[in-house]
Structures are given as structure tokens and as C-alpha cells.
Amino acid sequence: MNLVFTEASLELVPREILRHPSVRRNAKRRGKPPAETLLNRSLHHFAMKGLPGAEKRGRPDILQICLLLALGSPLNRLQGLRVFAHTLGGLSLFFDPSARLPRDCNRFNSLMEQLLALGAVPPKGPPIVEARKQALGELLREADATHVVLLSSRGRPSSLEEVAQELLGGEGATVLIGAYAQGAPSEEVVGVADEVYSIYPEVLEAWTVTARMVYEYEKAWLALHVED
């Protein structure tokens, strides 16, 4: 299964707020130029108030938790999962299945700053994650995604078991999960999906959806392979 975290809240501090005191203070404390630091709601809340689409921005922790859950799953260790992300700024992130990402949020943020600045981590040798500027549709084509399911509270009600069984039925099974704090999925995301499903009557955190979807698909995938 391809797992794509869409509209991931991951970006460097934008030009509009580089001179804000909270941005400059954090950058000075870390000994880095403000433009090379990650936008973070917990540090830049007041600076972000005027940014367009601010409700979806500045939450790298969401992507971190989702990645740790997905990459640490038995499904990934059994080579039944490929993990990608597509950011709000239009970057595709390709993760090596063997990547061991930092558990500490500060170390994770530093790694992502390096990734966004250099395009790959590490910059020399086989990368554990690469970043490329491309549209979501291009990422899906590169991932050979032929059946794309978006999980959203605005979709048609369905159970995770039903979604997992549907994904097992064909090649190129792909699940999209929004990796941002709040708001509706963009037209770009909805436009690439073949189906949009809601797995719960209320809004769930992205990491909860990730954990449950990976587990349900893992159970169905293992049952199929055991039978074979």
C-alpha cells in the first residue's frame, strides 16, 4: 500500500514574517538564519496570524508522529508499505522504508530543515528521505498509484475493514491522509482521489487515522499472504 500524507504542515519560515520578533528570537537562540528555520505554531503563533491558510500551517509535529507510526509498523517491516508526503508548499517527500527518524521533536525539526534546504538527507550517500518540487498528481504517478482513496471526515461513511478490503482488490492501492491541524482537504487532493471515505462520524487526528488504517490493512494483507 502507498501511504501519502497530503498537505503536510512542513515549511521553512516564509518571507512575510522573517522579521517578526518571535522568529528572530528563535533563530538567534539556535544560531541559524531565520529563513533556515522551520515554521512552528508553538514558537511563531503570533507571527502567523496574518499568513494565508494559517490554520493548516506550522505543525511539523503532525507529520513526525504519523511517520513514526507508519515506518515503525510491522506492515512496513514486512515490505508491505511505501510512505510519501506532499507538503502545503508543493514538495514531494520520498522516505526510505528503512529510515529511522528522530523521536525527539527538536532533532526531527532540525532534520527537516536540512531536508528543505538541501533536498536530501543525508546530502551525500543513499538518502533516507528526498524532497522534490512537484504536484501531487506527479507524485502519485511516480508511485504507480492506480486506486486512490482519501480518508476525510467529509467523505462517504465506511468502515476501515471495508476500505482495507477494497484496497486489497487491485494494484497501486494508495491512501491519502491529511497531515495538518484543521480544515477541509484542498481541491487538488480531492481531485486526485477515486473515492473519499469517512471512517468515523467526528473529526480524528491524523495520527489516529494513520495508526488505524495501517493496522487494518496490515491484518487484511497478512491474512491474504498466509492463505497464499
Contacts in CASP RR format, 6 or more apart in sequence:
PFRMAT RR
TARGET T0000
AUTHOR 0000-0000-0000
METHOD contacts of the structure
MODEL  1
MNLVFTEASLELVPREILRHPSVRRNAKRRGKPPAETLLNRSLHHFAMKG
LPGAEKRGRPDILQICLLLALGSPLNRLQGLRVFAHTLGGLSLFFDPSAR
LPRDCNRFNSLMEQLLALGAVPPKGPPIVEARKQALGELLREADATHVVL
LSSRGRPSSLEEVAQELLGGEGATVLIGAYAQGAPSEEVVGVADEVYSIY
PEVLEAWTVTARMVYEYEKAWLALHVED
1 75 0 8 1.000
1 80 0 8 1.000
1 81 0 8 1.000
1 82 0 8 1.000
1 167 0 8 1.000
1 173 0 8 1.000
1 174 0 8 1.000
1 175 0 8 1.000
1 217 0 8 1.000
1 221 0 8 1.000
2 82 0 8 1.000
2 84 0 8 1.000
2 140 0 8 1.000
2 143 0 8 1.000
2 144 0 8 1.000
2 145 0 8 1.000
2 172 0 8 1.000
2 173 0 8 1.000
2 174 0 8 1.000
2 175 0 8 1.000
3 70 0 8 1.000
3 81 0 8 1.000
3 82 0 8 1.000
3 83 0 8 1.000
3 84 0 8 1.000
3 174 0 8 1.000
3 175 0 8 1.000
3 177 0 8 1.000
3 210 0 8 1.000
3 213 0 8 1.000
3 214 0 8 1.000
4 84 0 8 1.000
4 85 0 8 1.000
4 86 0 8 1.000
4 136 0 8 1.000
4 139 0 8 1.000
4 140 0 8 1.000
4 143 0 8 1.000
4 145 0 8 1.000
4 174 0 8 1.000
4 175 0 8 1.000
4 176 0 8 1.000
4 177 0 8 1.000
5 63 0 8 1.000
5 66 0 8 1.000
5 67 0 8 1.000
5 83 0 8 1.000
5 84 0 8 1.000
5 85 0 8 1.000
5 86 0 8 1.000
5 177 0 8 1.000
5 178 0 8 1.000
5 179 0 8 1.000
5 206 0 8 1.000
5 210 0 8 1.000
6 85 0 8 1.000
6 86 0 8 1.000
6 136 0 8 1.000
6 150 0 8 1.000
6 176 0 8 1.000
6 177 0 8 1.000
6 178 0 8 1.000
6 179 0 8 1.000
6 185 0 8 1.000
6 189 0 8 1.000
7 56 0 8 1.000
7 86 0 8 1.000
7 87 0 8 1.000
7 88 0 8 1.000
7 178 0 8 1.000
7 179 0 8 1.000
7 180 0 8 1.000
7 185 0 8 1.000
7 186 0 8 1.000
7 189 0 8 1.000
8 62 0 8 1.000
8 63 0 8 1.000
8 85 0 8 1.000
8 86 0 8 1.000
8 87 0 8 1.000
8 88 0 8 1.000
8 93 0 8 1.000
8 178 0 8 1.000
8 179 0 8 1.000
8 180 0 8 1.000
9 56 0 8 1.000
9 57 0 8 1.000
9 58 0 8 1.000
9 59 0 8 1.000
9 60 0 8 1.000
9 62 0 8 1.000
9 63 0 8 1.000
9 87 0 8 1.000
9 88 0 8 1.000
9 179 0 8 1.000
9 180 0 8 1.000
9 181 0 8 1.000
10 38 0 8 1.000
10 58 0 8 1.000
10 60 0 8 1.000
10 63 0 8 1.000
10 85 0 8 1.000
10 87 0 8 1.000
10 88 0 8 1.000
10 91 0 8 1.000
10 93 0 8 1.000
10 112 0 8 1.000
10 116 0 8 1.000
10 179 0 8 1.000
11 38 0 8 1.000
11 39 0 8 1.000
11 57 0 8 1.000
11 58 0 8 1.000
11 87 0 8 1.000
11 88 0 8 1.000
11 89 0 8 1.000
11 116 0 8 1.000
12 35 0 8 1.000
12 36 0 8 1.000
12 37 0 8 1.000
12 38 0 8 1.000
12 39 0 8 1.000
12 113 0 8 1.000
12 116 0 8 1.000
12 117 0 8 1.000
13 23 0 8 1.000
13 27 0 8 1.000
13 34 0 8 1.000
13 35 0 8 1.000
13 37 0 8 1.000
13 38 0 8 1.000
13 39 0 8 1.000
13 44 0 8 1.000
14 39 0 8 1.000
14 51 0 8 1.000
15 35 0 8 1.000
16 50 0 8 1.000
16 51 0 8 1.000
17 23 0 8 1.000
17 44 0 8 1.000
17 47 0 8 1.000
17 48 0 8 1.000
17 51 0 8 1.000
18 24 0 8 1.000
18 34 0 8 1.000
18 35 0 8 1.000
19 34 0 8 1.000
20 44 0 8 1.000
20 46 0 8 1.000
20 47 0 8 1.000
21 47 0 8 1.000
22 43 0 8 1.000
22 44 0 8 1.000
22 45 0 8 1.000
22 46 0 8 1.000
22 47 0 8 1.000
23 34 0 8 1.000
23 37 0 8 1.000
23 44 0 8 1.000
23 47 0 8 1.000
24 34 0 8 1.000
26 34 0 8 1.000
26 37 0 8 1.000
26 40 0 8 1.000
26 43 0 8 1.000
26 44 0 8 1.000
27 33 0 8 1.000
27 34 0 8 1.000
27 36 0 8 1.000
27 37 0 8 1.000
30 37 0 8 1.000
32 113 0 8 1.000
36 113 0 8 1.000
36 117 0 8 1.000
37 113 0 8 1.000
38 58 0 8 1.000
38 60 0 8 1.000
38 109 0 8 1.000
38 112 0 8 1.000
38 113 0 8 1.000
38 116 0 8 1.000
39 48 0 8 1.000
39 57 0 8 1.000
39 58 0 8 1.000
39 60 0 8 1.000
40 58 0 8 1.000
40 59 0 8 1.000
40 60 0 8 1.000
40 109 0 8 1.000
41 48 0 8 1.000
41 57 0 8 1.000
41 58 0 8 1.000
41 59 0 8 1.000
41 181 0 8 1.000
44 58 0 8 1.000
48 54 0 8 1.000
48 57 0 8 1.000
48 58 0 8 1.000
51 57 0 8 1.000
55 180 0 8 1.000
55 181 0 8 1.000
55 182 0 8 1.000
55 183 0 8 1.000
56 88 0 8 1.000
56 180 0 8 1.000
56 181 0 8 1.000
56 182 0 8 1.000
56 183 0 8 1.000
57 88 0 8 1.000
57 180 0 8 1.000
59 180 0 8 1.000
59 181 0 8 1.000
60 105 0 8 1.000
60 108 0 8 1.000
60 109 0 8 1.000
60 112 0 8 1.000
61 105 0 8 1.000
62 179 0 8 1.000
62 180 0 8 1.000
62 181 0 8 1.000
62 205 0 8 1.000
62 206 0 8 1.000
62 207 0 8 1.000
63 85 0 8 1.000
63 179 0 8 1.000
64 101 0 8 1.000
64 105 0 8 1.000
64 108 0 8 1.000
65 206 0 8 1.000
65 207 0 8 1.000
66 177 0 8 1.000
66 179 0 8 1.000
66 206 0 8 1.000
66 207 0 8 1.000
66 210 0 8 1.000
67 83 0 8 1.000
67 85 0 8 1.000
67 95 0 8 1.000
67 101 0 8 1.000
68 101 0 8 1.000
68 103 0 8 1.000
69 207 0 8 1.000
69 210 0 8 1.000
69 211 0 8 1.000
69 214 0 8 1.000
70 76 0 8 1.000
70 81 0 8 1.000
70 83 0 8 1.000
70 210 0 8 1.000
70 214 0 8 1.000
71 83 0 8 1.000
71 95 0 8 1.000
71 97 0 8 1.000
71 99 0 8 1.000
71 100 0 8 1.000
71 101 0 8 1.000
73 81 0 8 1.000
73 214 0 8 1.000
73 215 0 8 1.000
73 218 0 8 1.000
74 218 0 8 1.000
75 81 0 8 1.000
75 214 0 8 1.000
75 217 0 8 1.000
75 218 0 8 1.000
75 221 0 8 1.000
76 83 0 8 1.000
76 97 0 8 1.000
78 222 0 8 1.000
79 97 0 8 1.000
80 221 0 8 1.000
81 97 0 8 1.000
81 214 0 8 1.000
82 97 0 8 1.000
82 143 0 8 1.000
83 95 0 8 1.000
83 97 0 8 1.000
84 92 0 8 1.000
84 93 0 8 1.000
84 94 0 8 1.000
84 95 0 8 1.000
84 139 0 8 1.000
84 143 0 8 1.000
85 92 0 8 1.000
85 93 0 8 1.000
85 95 0 8 1.000
85 179 0 8 1.000
86 92 0 8 1.000
86 93 0 8 1.000
86 136 0 8 1.000
86 139 0 8 1.000
87 93 0 8 1.000
88 180 0 8 1.000
90 133 0 8 1.000
90 134 0 8 1.000
90 135 0 8 1.000
90 136 0 8 1.000
91 116 0 8 1.000
91 131 0 8 1.000
91 132 0 8 1.000
91 133 0 8 1.000
91 134 0 8 1.000
92 131 0 8 1.000
92 132 0 8 1.000
92 133 0 8 1.000
92 134 0 8 1.000
92 136 0 8 1.000
92 138 0 8 1.000
92 139 0 8 1.000
92 142 0 8 1.000
93 115 0 8 1.000
93 129 0 8 1.000
93 130 0 8 1.000
93 131 0 8 1.000
94 129 0 8 1.000
94 130 0 8 1.000
94 131 0 8 1.000
94 132 0 8 1.000
95 128 0 8 1.000
95 129 0 8 1.000
96 126 0 8 1.000
96 127 0 8 1.000
96 128 0 8 1.000
96 129 0 8 1.000
98 128 0 8 1.000
99 128 0 8 1.000
99 129 0 8 1.000
100 128 0 8 1.000
101 108 0 8 1.000
101 111 0 8 1.000
101 128 0 8 1.000
102 108 0 8 1.000
102 111 0 8 1.000
111 121 0 8 1.000
114 121 0 8 1.000
114 123 0 8 1.000
115 121 0 8 1.000
115 129 0 8 1.000
115 131 0 8 1.000
116 131 0 8 1.000
119 130 0 8 1.000
119 131 0 8 1.000
119 132 0 8 1.000
120 127 0 8 1.000
120 129 0 8 1.000
120 130 0 8 1.000
120 131 0 8 1.000
121 127 0 8 1.000
121 128 0 8 1.000
121 129 0 8 1.000
122 128 0 8 1.000
134 142 0 8 1.000
135 188 0 8 1.000
136 188 0 8 1.000
136 189 0 8 1.000
136 192 0 8 1.000
137 192 0 8 1.000
140 148 0 8 1.000
140 174 0 8 1.000
140 192 0 8 1.000
143 172 0 8 1.000
143 174 0 8 1.000
144 171 0 8 1.000
144 172 0 8 1.000
145 172 0 8 1.000
145 174 0 8 1.000
146 170 0 8 1.000
146 171 0 8 1.000
146 172 0 8 1.000
146 174 0 8 1.000
147 166 0 8 1.000
147 167 0 8 1.000
147 170 0 8 1.000
147 171 0 8 1.000
147 172 0 8 1.000
147 173 0 8 1.000
147 174 0 8 1.000
147 194 0 8 1.000
148 174 0 8 1.000
148 175 0 8 1.000
148 176 0 8 1.000
148 192 0 8 1.000
148 193 0 8 1.000
148 194 0 8 1.000
148 195 0 8 1.000
149 163 0 8 1.000
149 166 0 8 1.000
149 167 0 8 1.000
149 173 0 8 1.000
149 174 0 8 1.000
149 175 0 8 1.000
149 176 0 8 1.000
149 193 0 8 1.000
149 194 0 8 1.000
149 195 0 8 1.000
149 196 0 8 1.000
149 197 0 8 1.000
150 175 0 8 1.000
150 176 0 8 1.000
150 185 0 8 1.000
150 189 0 8 1.000
150 190 0 8 1.000
150 193 0 8 1.000
150 195 0 8 1.000
150 196 0 8 1.000
150 197 0 8 1.000
151 163 0 8 1.000
151 175 0 8 1.000
151 176 0 8 1.000
151 177 0 8 1.000
151 178 0 8 1.000
151 196 0 8 1.000
151 197 0 8 1.000
151 198 0 8 1.000
151 199 0 8 1.000
151 209 0 8 1.000
151 213 0 8 1.000
152 178 0 8 1.000
152 184 0 8 1.000
152 185 0 8 1.000
152 196 0 8 1.000
152 197 0 8 1.000
152 198 0 8 1.000
153 198 0 8 1.000
153 200 0 8 1.000
153 202 0 8 1.000
153 203 0 8 1.000
153 204 0 8 1.000
154 184 0 8 1.000
154 185 0 8 1.000
154 196 0 8 1.000
154 198 0 8 1.000
155 196 0 8 1.000
155 197 0 8 1.000
155 198 0 8 1.000
156 195 0 8 1.000
156 196 0 8 1.000
156 197 0 8 1.000
156 198 0 8 1.000
157 197 0 8 1.000
157 198 0 8 1.000
157 201 0 8 1.000
158 197 0 8 1.000
158 198 0 8 1.000
158 199 0 8 1.000
159 199 0 8 1.000
160 199 0 8 1.000
160 212 0 8 1.000
160 213 0 8 1.000
160 216 0 8 1.000
161 216 0 8 1.000
161 220 0 8 1.000
163 175 0 8 1.000
163 197 0 8 1.000
163 199 0 8 1.000
163 213 0 8 1.000
163 216 0 8 1.000
164 213 0 8 1.000
164 216 0 8 1.000
164 217 0 8 1.000
164 219 0 8 1.000
164 220 0 8 1.000
165 220 0 8 1.000
166 195 0 8 1.000
167 173 0 8 1.000
167 175 0 8 1.000
167 217 0 8 1.000
167 220 0 8 1.000
168 217 0 8 1.000
168 220 0 8 1.000
168 221 0 8 1.000
168 224 0 8 1.000
175 213 0 8 1.000
175 217 0 8 1.000
176 185 0 8 1.000
176 189 0 8 1.000
176 192 0 8 1.000
176 193 0 8 1.000
177 206 0 8 1.000
177 209 0 8 1.000
177 210 0 8 1.000
177 213 0 8 1.000
178 185 0 8 1.000
178 189 0 8 1.000
178 206 0 8 1.000
179 206 0 8 1.000
180 206 0 8 1.000
182 203 0 8 1.000
190 196 0 8 1.000
199 209 0 8 1.000
199 212 0 8 1.000
199 213 0 8 1.000
END
